[in-house]
Amino acid sequence: MLIGTALEMELSARDLQVAERRYHLIAEHLQRPTSRLRPYMDQALVYAQGSRAIGATIVDGASDDRFDLDAILEFATPFGWTPRRVLDELCDAFQGFPDVRNIVRCTRCIQLQFAFMHLDITPMDPFREPRQERAGNIYHSPDDKSDARFSVNPYGFAQWFRQHVTMPHPQFADQLRQMRSRMAVPDRIVRGTIMADAEIDRLPPPTNPLRDAPQVIALKLMKRYLNLRYAKRDLKRPVSIYLSKVAVEVPLSSFGLCAQLESYAAELDHRMSLALATGQWPEERNPAFPSENFNDRWPKTNQDMKVFQADLRHLMAELARARQSELTEIQKIFDVLFGERVTEKAVRGYLDTIPEAATASAYERGKGYVTTPALLLPSTSAAAQVSKAPAHHFHTGFLRP
């Protein structure tokens, strides 16, 4: 059930193709002859960051199944430009971007809003050589405060993440592939609604092997749950990169995906308890670039942590209740936790994976139909390859005029 729910939150192959094409269009658009930024783009880089770089992208569930993707635009800051000017100039340069419905100049990025997706482009000024690969300063320019620069290395974090994820047993990965083929994840971005439609259909769908790791699936489920919990709150939710770092630090559970998600929630709960008890708020550092604090904008108050902790305990209590419930009750619980639409489809997908020979006697309360937690454990050979997970192929490349 949890696997099916997570798969229903994924992007379809076509959605990934559209996203891939829009990443490439960033370069083309900023280098067009009328672009005021063209003189500064000769050695620029565009690459994915955030969930797209670690295989954890989902539809958020709180706003008509939209999904958000993040990109870094790395180029040397023109002499004398303030953070405010960089963001303002970039916002102007993106005017006329294909298929865009709205362009928003945010505190640290430019958000391109399309039908069913957002693309957040964060400009970064690279450190002068010699430097750590792709480390630099991002710009911070809120409306009511002074400009600032923050030293970051999102690329380094993605590399660290890939090296520390425990990849699943091949049988578990096979099970995911079979369920994906049966469930047929729907396209959010339909054909005929964007420019260069035929060209997009010719692109090979980019896949990321990390998306099948139980730690990453647990991260997806946590993100979806929090999206729904915070949808109507006037509070900032924990930042995704903090959630991502903790997710990969939770060891792989031998008791299945539900136990993985419970362990993850328990670890976050423990960290909130420690922060509230000691007054030492979480200050999660980028392991690839320790001067970068992922929690520089969250939490702002004790109340932020208390609300988050209450959500975590609610999630754990509901998962414990689901373990002892019949299928129809599990569906109701998951409707609240992860959204009714994905749960309904997940139930159908789950039932389709049960062999026709399965009978009521094959169902064990608290365990389900298939009681094979060993499928989650990596084999000896797979464990040896954890630090060599294949690099994603969609984020690099020099922009040429």
Phi, psi and omega in degrees: 000315179293320178300311180300321178297316179296320181294325179292342179272351183286166173273147176285168177301322180291319177301318178295324178295317178298315179299318180299316180296322181289328172301314181294327181292338177303311180297311182301318185290318182287343180259006179295155187303328183271001182285129178289343179267358183306319182298343184254007188257001186301322182246023182283158176233142172237127177208158183287149171224180176067214187299326181295329182280342183240012175077024186243023180288136176222164167281139194284338175084343184258354183213069174057042176057039173283162171223149182244140177232151184239141177226148171258132171250105185260115176206151183292130179293128175302144183304130175088355181281133175276163174307320180299318182290321179302312181293320179295316180296320180293321177300316178295321183293335181275356177302136180085009179298135185306132174070359183290140178261329180203148178236125184240128176272107183265183184296322184233355184211173170251126181257120175263119183257124178240174172296119175075006176201157170241149173234113180262117181252116180258116177286143179222134177267112184292144173298152177288149180289149356283145183213163170294141187306122175060029172270148180184193180252133169260164188256141179232117184216079177285164182292326190249012181223175181283154176295154178205163173237145179233131179279128186216167171207075179296328178296316179298321178295317179299321177297315178299316181302312181299323182288338186253351176290139174268115182287150186284165172300142181306326180293324177293317178297322177297319178299318178297317180297319179295319179293322178299317182293326180285322186278336178051076180305128186286154172284131172276323180259107188279162181293148177082006183253358181225163177288158177056041184300314182296321179296322179295319181295340179276346181289138173291135181295123179288132177239155182231116183299339180295336186296341182265358179287133181305324178296323179286321178296319177299321176299316179300314180296320178296316180299316180297314180302314181291325176304315181289321182293324184266358188303323184249016179260150174263053180224147176278131181277162177305142185288147186298324184291329174294314178300323181294317181296316180295321182302318183281343178276347177279120183301154178295128180277142177271003185250015174106177186291322178299316178296325177298315180293321178295318179296321179296312179297321180295322179294317178295319177300316179300318181293324177292319179299316180296317181295318181290325182285325186261343186078002176267096185294154181300131180227073186284125184260150174290114183297338178270351184202078193302339179288347181271122178259113181296333184262034181288343180238001176209138357276160176263330182220166173301326181299324177303315182289323180294319178296315179299316180297319178298321177297316180299318181290326174297316179300313181296320179295320181289323176295320177297321178293322179296326180301330184255018186246161173283168186302317182296323178288323177301317180299319179296319179297315181290331176304318181286319185288319191234357179107135187296319186295315182290326182292319179301315179290325179295323178299313180297317179296322180294314181296328179293338181273350181280127179304146180301334182282352182295138179236176180301330181292343180278350181267130177242122179303130181089350180233330181092195182280322186250112183251071182231066181299339181298339179296338180279341185278136178289147173287169180302316181292323180293321181298327181291342184259005185305316184282359181241032178304139183302137178288146176289157189246011192250008192242354187247175174131132176288144174270128180247149178292000000 
